[in-house]
Amino acid sequence: MQAGFLKRHITAFFAVIFFFCVFTSIYGCSKKPSAQASNKAQILQVVVSGYAPYSIAKEVLKDIADISILIPPGADAHHFEPLPSTIAEIQKADYFFYISDKMEPWALKISNGSGLALAVNLPNLNPKDPHVWIDFANTYKMAENIASVVVVKHPEFEDKLAKNLGVFSGELKMLDRLYSKIFTNCQSRDIYHIGHMAFGYMAKKYNLNFRPLIGATFGAEPSAKNMATMIKEIKNKHLSYIFTEEALNSKIAATIAAESNAKTLNLYTIEQATKDEFEQNISYKQFMMMNLENLTKGLGCGE
């Protein structure tokens, strides 16, 4: 039943997005610029720290910018060690965007102060949790921050930026409504996550109990004590599913799953992407829909 429940809501979600684009087509939601217009316009060179700011920037800038990512697949944004070529790439770019000094403590220094942190004036902020993009309202504000900075130097892109923001805003609002609807009826509200503290914003927003194995830093090793405690809790609650993240050592998740008689489902932090995910150009919306699908199954929502 849960599969049909989610399918009905996903169908409704994309139907709304379709009609949203129809009604906004006067502003170019479905209309691509002509080759002649594209040749005349300047293509901005934008560098971003990792996949999270990339997934937001590409929704705002679309065809007015070439966007490159500094952090390679599988690397940790918190402890990334820039090369001299990294600094040169930033210096050549029109803009360098990153999430925050807490998320990427190296970014401001290597950009010589020219880097622009996106996590500014956010509506929902937990100082202990840098994964601000998991909150849809925060994501929109960061998208808005990108547009506000770019339009100052490039007013010729004002209409395009406004159009792109409008479309992205519609997608984020529909995601929020879909998450809110589906999480109203779940057999469990416990997310036991064999990963780091990346989904706290989502848990708070939708009244879920988020239990990460490790703290806020990706790649930290869990203690044997924490693993044993988590296994005991999962068994006591008779949970059928636990969650892991895409880049974590799969042996840890497999061990906990075997000991607790549970199956694993992925959650995608968007903090980084695999090479395949990057090549497939998976969007912010797609990642968050994959998360919702697995959470619906794992928590028994809609049954």
N, C-alpha and C positions, 0 to 999 in steps of 0.2 A: 504493500500500500504506500510506503514511504517514497518509492521510486515514482509512482504515479502522481503523488502529492507534489513532489518537487518538480516533476515534468510540467504539470499544469501551471505552476507559478513561474517557471522559467519561460514557458510559451507566452504567458501574459506579459512578462518582463520585456521580451524582445518585440512583442507586438506594440507595446507603448513606445519603445525606442524607435520603431519603424515610423509610427505616426508622428513622433516628435520630429524626426528628420524631414517628413513630408511637409509639416507645417512651418519648419524653419528653412525650407529649401530656397526661399526667397533670399536668404542670406548665404546660400551656397553650401548647405549641409551635404548635398549630393553632387554639387557641381564642382568640377575640377577646373583650375585655372588653365587657360590656353597656353600652349607652348610659347607663344609670343610674349604673353604676360610674364610667364615664369622666367624667360630669358632676361627680361628687363629688370626684374626684381633682384635685389641682393640676397644671396643665400648666406645666412648667418652660420658661423662656426661656433658650435657650443660643445663644451666638455662638461661631463657630469661625473660625480665620484663613483656611483654604483648603479645597480639596476633599479632601485627604488626611485631616485630622482629621474632616472632615464624614463621609467614608465609614466611619470607625470609630465615631464618636459615634452615628450613626443606627442602627447595628447593636446598640449597647448600650442606647440610650435609647428607641428606637422611638416608641411612642405616648405616652410620658410627657413628651415635650419637643417644643417647636417650635425648630428649629435654623436659624439664618441664617448665611450665609458673608460674610465681609468682602471678600475678594479677588475681584474680578470675573473672568469668563472671559478668558483670554489675558494676565492680569497676572502678573508675577513675584513670588513670595512673598518672595524675598530683598530686593527693592528696592521693595516696595509703600510708597506714601506715603499714610498715613491722612489723612482729612479731619476737620474738627471733628465732623461728623455721625457719623463712625466711633467717636470717643471717647464720644459721647453714647449710641450703641447699646450699647457695652460696659458703660457705667455702669448702664444699665437692665436688663441681663441678670442672670440668676441665676448663670450661669457663663460664663467665657470660656476656651476651650481652644485651644491652639496646639501645634505639634510641639516646637520647641526654640528657645532663644535664638540658636543658630547658623543655624537654618533661617529664622526670622523675627526678626531682631535688633531690630525696632521694637516687637514685641508687648508685652514687659514694661514698657517705658516708657509707652506710651499707655494701658495698663491700670492704671497707677499701682500696680503690684505685685500686682494682684488676679488677673492672668491665670495660668492653670495650664498649665505645660509638660507634655506627655504623655510625652516621651522621658526618663523617669526610671527608674532601676534596670532597664534593658533587658538581656536575656541576651546579645545580640550587638551590639556597638557599635564602630564605626570613627570615631574623632574627626574624621577628615577628610571623612567622608561623612554628610551630614545626612538622607539619604533612607532613614531607618530603617524605614519602613513596608513597604518592599519585602521585608523579612524577615518571614515568617509568625509566628515566635515573638515578635518585637518588636511586631508588630501586636496580638497577643493581650495582651501586657503593657500596652500603651497602653489597650486596651479595659478591662482590669482596673483601671487607674489611674482611668479615668473613673468606673467603678462605685464604686470605693472612696471617691472624693471626694463623690459625690452621696449615697451612703447615709448618710454622717455627718449631714447636715442633713435628709435625707428617708428615715428608716428605713421609712416606709410603702411604699417602692418596693423593699425588699430582695428580695422574692420575684421580682418582675418582672426586676430587674437580674440576679439569679442565673440565671434562665431564659434571658434574652437572651444572657448570657455563655456559657452552656452550648451554645446553638445555634451561636453564632459560633465557639466553640472547635472544635466538630465540623467546621464548614466549613473552617476553617484547617488542621486536621489532614489532612482529605481532600485539600486543595490540595497540601499538602506531599508526601503520599504519591504523588499523581498526577504532580507535577513530578519526584520522585525516580525513579519508574518509567519515565517517558518519556525522561528524559535519560540513561538507562543505555545507550542504543543510538542514537547519532547519527553521521552521516557527518562532520560538522564540529562543533567545539566553540567556534568563533570567532564572537563577536558583534561585528561592525563596526557601530558605532552612530553615525549621523549626528545626534548630539545631545549632551547633557551627561552627566556621570557620575552617572546615576540608578540603575543596575542592578548596582552593585558587590556589594551584599549577596547578590543572587540568584546572581551568577556564582560567588562564593566558596562558597556553600552547595552548589551542584550541579556544582562543578568545571568551570565554563565560562570561556573566555577573553574577557573584556569589554574592548573597545577603543573608548572614546568619542572623538569628534572634539574635544570641548572639555571643560573642567573641570567642577567641581561646580555652577557658577552657570548657571542657565537664561538663555538669551538672549545669552550671550557670543558674539562673532564669531570663527570659526575663522581661523587664519592660512593663507595660501597654502601655506606650507611643510608644515603639518600635513595639509592636503587632498592635496597631492601625494604625501606619504608614505603616506597611507591608500590612495589610488588604486593606488599601486605594489604595496602588500601584498595588496590584494584581487585584483589581476590575477595576481600570482605564485601565489596560492593557488587560483586558478580558482574563486572562490566565485560561486554563482549568485544569492545574495540578500544584501543588506545591510539594516540596520534604521534607521528614523528615528523621531522622536517626533511626537506629534500636533500640537503647536503650533509646531514649528520652521519656519523659512522653507523652503518646499518647493523653491525654486530651487537651494539648496545641495545637497540630497539628489539632485535630478534631475541636477545637473552631475556629481556623483561617480558616480552610477549609470551615466550615459552614458559617462563616461570609463573605467569599469572593466567595462563590459558586464554589469552586474548589475541585478537588479530590487530594488525596495524593498518592505519590509513595515513596518507600524507597530508600535511598542511604546508602551504607555501607562504614563506615570509616575505617574498619579493625583495628581500635584502640582497640577494644575489640570484643569479639564474645559471643553469647549466648551459653548456655550449649549444646543445640542441634547442633548449628553450629560447635562447637568444636568436638563433638562426630562424626559428619559427616565428619570431617577433611577437611572442605572447604578451598580450596587453595587461594592464592593471585589472581591467574588468574581467578578463578571462581567468586570471589567477584567483581573483576573489570569488568567481563563480565555481571554480574547482574546489576551493576551500568550502564553500557552502554545500556543495554536493557531498563531500566527504563528511562534513559535520552532520548533515542531515541523516546520513546512513549510520554514522558512529554513535550519535546520540538518540537515534530512534525517533526522529521528529516526523510528525504527520501520521503516525500510526494510530 
